[in-house]
Amino acid sequence: MPTDGPTVDQGVREMMLLMPRLVGRAKRIPVPEQLRDFALTPRHLSLLAFLLLDGPATVKALAGKLEIASTTVSLMVGDLNRKGILTRAEDEQDRRRTIVGIADTHREAIEGWLAGGAEAWRVALAPLAPAERQLVIDTLLTYERETLKRVQGLD
């Protein structure tokens, strides 16, 4: 019976060997000199990526994208704002809301930091059909969800 890919167990083996290498390589991407003293975490990186790719947003919108509490995002934004990495401005349509953006002084460094990863994904995803891209994304999201369940003891 011909096969056009690995069995589930063969796929698990390949992914178990691949994931630590991926994480290790991602961790070796150097933080730009301009940002090194800010003790940025992976959560900060996700926040900065959303702001860079999608533009300025409210704390509530960022919390939804990051899938964390608005209070957590608010604390992160406050911290990064005090460090001069992010800006906060009043929403012109609703003055009760605050719009968060990347400070111009750090935009170039953040763009450069994230550009390598974005280009690597572009190279990996470009040859795929849209349905195949969605399959890759869905697979990684499922892996993330299932790993989190096991870490939290919810399996």
PyMOL commands that set and color helices and strands:
alter all, ss='L'
color gray80, all
select helices_A, chain A and resi 8-27+33-38+42-54+59-66+70-82+104-125+130-151
alter helices_A, ss='H'
color red, helices_A
select strands_A, chain A and resi 57-58+86-90+98-102
alter strands_A, ss='S'
color yellow, strands_A
deselect
rebuild
show_as cartoon
